[in-house]
Amino acid sequence: MPIFYGKVALVEFLNSVKTPNSTIGFVPTMGALHQGHLSLMQQSLAENQYTVVSIFVNPTQFNNPDDLEKYPRTLEEDTKKITELDPDIIVYAPSVDDIYEENITSENFDYDGLENQMEGKFRPGHFNGVGTIVKRLFEIVTPNKAYFGEKDFQQLQIVKKMTSKNHLDVNIVGCPIFREVNGLAMSSRNERLSTEEREQAAIIYQTLLTAKEKFKTQSCEEVKKWVKEVFESNTMFDLEYFEIADEETLIPCTVESKDKNYRAFIAVFVNNIRLIDTISLK
């Protein structure tokens, strides 16, 4: 498996193998890979001649230094999983210096308001960090397609907006959420949960499924009130937010409009570990 720790060597390699008709699929990750990540790689492998996977814990998208420090770093295990999936996958595992050189700061992006909702409210500066790293990785890898999971649906919309506004010639592909047997959305953070917490966290997806049913006959506010009550009665979990929003603009629903597609978004703390999930309400 080709693995590169510096952008210069990666670019030289990609330039040496690319042909006018070949395509590059790209899966940006922060490592601690799980089946959800591997499913993105599988889709890229099916649709492109070359697949590049980046493994980089990006400091500019963490507004909580403690979260950055505790984020799992498992490069050896990650590369083993990638090799088992397909030994021809190209891995880029840069250092912070290789990406940012001596300037570890975010660019400022205008996402037409997408950045002000949900995650943006609770994680100031987060989406400038996301836009900064994704833009830099796109400029290095120059992919034809890039694959992102729908669990981070707001991030997916942000990346699409950033790509469009910066006229980057990359097709952004959203991929379905992979879930554990109990419905918990797969996440690198799940590894930090105890066995009991991981089992009990099934409540997050179960709540989303019930909210989807309730939304067929109840108003946005009634559904939001019900979700709040669910978590108020459960001491293991601390609800940060539950929101029903327009999929395209991410503007919260106040009065339901029949010509919009709505999605439910949730963020929950379990013993200071933050978990997010989402479901289409179609």
C-alpha positions in Angstrom: 0.0 0.0 0.0 1.5 3.4 -1.0 1.6 5.6 2.1 2.8 9.2 2.0 3.6 11.5 4.9 4.4 14.6 2.8 2.4 16.4 0.1 5.3 16.8 -2.3 5.9 13.1 -2.6 2.1 12.4 -2.8 1.7 14.9 -5.7 4.7 13.5 -7.6 3.3 10.0 -7.3 -0.2 11.0 -8.4 1.2 12.9 -11.3 3.2 9.8 -12.4 0.2 7.4 -12.4 -2.6 9.7 -13.6 -3.7 9.5 -17.3 -6.1 11.9 -19.1 -8.9 9.3 -18.7 -8.3 8.2 -15.1 -10.2 9.4 -12.1 -9.2 9.9 -8.5 -11.7 9.3 -5.7 -10.8 10.8 -2.3 -12.0 9.9 1.2 -10.8 12.5 3.8 -10.8 11.0 7.4 -9.4 11.8 10.8 -8.5 8.1 11.3 -9.8 5.7 14.0 -11.4 4.0 11.0 -14.6 2.0 11.3 -17.0 0.3 8.8 -18.6 3.6 7.9 -15.2 4.9 6.6 -14.5 1.6 4.8 -17.9 1.9 3.0 -16.9 5.3 1.6 -13.6 3.7 0.3 -15.6 0.9 -1.2 -17.8 3.3 -3.1 -14.7 5.2 -4.3 -13.0 2.0 -5.4 -16.1 1.1 -7.4 -16.2 4.5 -9.2 -12.6 5.5 -9.8 -9.3 4.1 -11.0 -7.4 5.5 -8.0 -8.5 6.0 -4.4 -6.7 8.3 -2.0 -7.5 8.2 1.8 -6.2 11.0 4.1 -5.7 10.3 7.8 -5.3 13.6 9.6 -6.6 14.9 12.9 -7.2 18.5 11.9 -6.5 20.9 14.8 -8.4 23.9 13.4 -11.8 22.3 13.5 -11.7 21.5 17.3 -13.0 24.3 19.4 -12.4 22.2 22.5 -8.7 21.5 23.1 -9.5 18.5 25.4 -11.5 16.9 22.6 -8.6 17.4 20.2 -6.2 15.8 22.7 -8.5 12.8 23.4 -9.3 12.1 19.7 -8.1 8.6 19.0 -5.0 8.3 16.8 -4.6 4.7 15.5 -2.5 5.0 12.3 -1.1 1.5 12.4 -4.5 -0.1 12.9 -6.0 2.2 10.2 -3.5 1.3 7.6 -4.0 -2.4 8.3 -7.8 -2.1 7.7 -7.1 -0.2 4.5 -4.7 -2.8 3.2 -7.1 -5.6 4.0 -9.8 -3.7 2.0 -7.6 -3.0 -1.0 -3.7 -2.8 -1.0 -3.8 -0.3 -3.9 -5.5 2.4 -1.9 -3.1 5.4 -1.6 -2.8 6.8 2.0 -1.8 10.3 2.8 -1.0 10.7 6.5 0.5 14.2 6.8 1.9 16.0 9.8 0.4 19.3 11.0 3.4 21.1 9.6 3.0 19.4 6.2 -0.6 20.8 6.0 -0.2 24.2 7.8 3.5 24.8 7.7 3.9 27.4 10.5 0.5 28.9 10.3 -2.1 26.8 12.1 -5.1 29.0 11.5 -8.4 28.8 9.6 -9.5 30.7 6.6 -12.8 32.5 6.8 -15.6 31.2 4.7 -19.0 32.4 3.7 -21.4 29.4 3.6 -24.5 31.5 3.0 -25.7 30.9 6.6 -25.3 27.1 6.7 -22.6 27.6 9.3 -24.9 29.4 11.7 -27.2 26.5 12.5 -26.9 23.6 14.9 -23.2 22.5 15.0 -22.2 26.1 14.1 -24.0 27.4 17.2 -22.3 25.1 19.6 -18.9 24.8 18.0 -17.7 28.3 17.1 -15.1 28.3 14.3 -15.6 24.6 13.6 -16.8 25.0 10.0 -14.0 27.5 9.1 -11.6 24.7 10.2 -13.5 22.1 8.1 -13.5 24.3 5.1 -9.8 25.1 5.5 -8.6 21.5 5.7 -10.9 20.2 3.0 -9.9 22.9 0.6 -6.2 22.3 1.2 -6.6 18.5 0.8 -8.5 19.1 -2.5 -5.8 21.3 -3.8 -3.1 18.7 -2.9 -5.0 15.5 -4.1 -7.0 17.1 -7.0 -9.7 14.4 -6.8 -12.5 14.0 -9.3 -14.9 12.8 -6.6 -14.8 13.1 -2.8 -16.9 11.0 -0.4 -18.5 12.1 2.8 -20.9 10.3 5.2 -24.3 11.7 5.8 -24.0 11.4 9.6 -22.3 14.8 9.4 -25.0 16.1 7.1 -24.4 19.7 8.0 -20.7 19.2 7.2 -21.7 17.6 3.9 -23.7 20.7 2.9 -20.9 23.0 4.1 -18.3 21.1 1.9 -20.6 21.3 -1.1 -21.1 25.0 -0.6 -17.3 25.6 -0.1 -16.5 23.6 -3.2 -19.0 25.5 -5.3 -18.0 29.0 -4.0 -14.3 28.3 -4.6 -15.0 26.9 -8.1 -13.2 23.6 -7.2 -13.8 20.9 -9.8 -14.7 18.1 -7.4 -17.9 16.1 -7.3 -19.0 15.8 -3.6 -20.7 12.4 -3.0 -22.9 11.9 0.1 -23.0 8.3 1.4 -25.5 6.6 3.7 -24.9 6.3 7.5 -23.5 3.0 8.7 -24.9 1.9 12.0 -24.1 -0.5 14.8 -26.4 -3.4 15.4 -28.4 -1.3 17.9 -28.8 1.6 15.5 -26.1 3.8 17.0 -24.4 5.8 14.1 -20.9 4.6 13.7 -18.3 7.1 14.9 -14.7 7.1 16.0 -16.0 8.5 19.3 -18.0 5.4 20.0 -14.7 3.7 21.0 -14.6 6.0 24.1 -18.0 4.7 25.4 -18.2 2.0 28.0 -20.1 -1.2 27.0 -23.2 0.0 28.9 -23.1 3.5 27.4 -22.7 2.0 23.9 -25.7 -0.2 24.5 -27.9 2.5 26.0 -26.9 5.0 23.2 -29.4 3.1 21.0 -31.9 5.6 22.4 -30.5 8.3 20.1 -31.5 6.5 16.9 -34.7 5.1 18.4 -35.7 8.7 19.3 -35.0 9.8 15.7 -37.2 7.0 14.3 -40.1 7.9 16.6 -39.6 11.6 15.8 -40.0 10.8 12.1 -43.3 9.0 12.8 -44.6 11.8 15.0 -43.6 14.4 12.3 -46.3 12.9 10.0 -49.1 14.1 12.3 -47.5 16.6 14.7 -45.9 20.1 14.3 -42.2 20.7 14.5 -42.5 22.3 17.9 -44.6 19.3 19.3 -41.9 16.8 18.1 -39.1 18.9 19.5 -40.9 19.2 22.9 -41.3 15.4 23.0 -37.6 14.7 22.2 -36.6 17.2 25.0 -38.8 15.3 27.4 -37.3 11.9 26.4 -33.8 13.0 27.4 -34.9 15.0 30.5 -36.2 11.6 31.8 -32.9 9.8 31.1 -30.0 10.7 33.4 -27.3 9.0 31.3 -27.7 11.5 28.5 -27.5 15.2 28.1 -29.3 16.6 25.1 -27.4 19.5 23.5 -29.8 20.1 20.7 -32.6 18.5 18.6 -33.6 20.4 15.5 -35.8 19.9 12.5 -34.5 21.8 9.6 -34.8 22.3 5.8 -32.2 20.0 4.2 -31.1 22.5 1.7 -30.8 25.7 3.8 -30.6 24.1 7.3 -33.0 26.8 8.5 -35.0 25.4 11.5 -38.6 24.5 10.8 -41.2 26.7 12.5 -44.2 26.1 10.3 -44.0 23.0 8.0 -43.9 23.8 4.3 -45.0 21.0 1.9 -42.5 21.9 -0.7 -39.4 21.5 1.5 -37.5 18.3 2.5 -36.9 18.2 6.3 -34.3 16.4 8.3 -33.9 15.9 12.1 -30.6 16.6 13.7 -29.5 15.6 17.2 -26.4 16.1 19.4 -26.1 14.3 22.8 -23.5 14.0 25.5 -22.8 10.7 27.1 -20.2 11.1 30.0 -18.7 14.2 28.1 -18.5 12.2 24.8 -20.4 14.0 22.1 -22.5 12.0 19.7 -24.4 13.3 16.7 -27.0 11.7 14.4 -29.5 12.7 11.7 -32.4 11.2 9.8 -34.4 12.3 6.8 -38.1 13.0 7.6 -39.3 12.3 4.1 
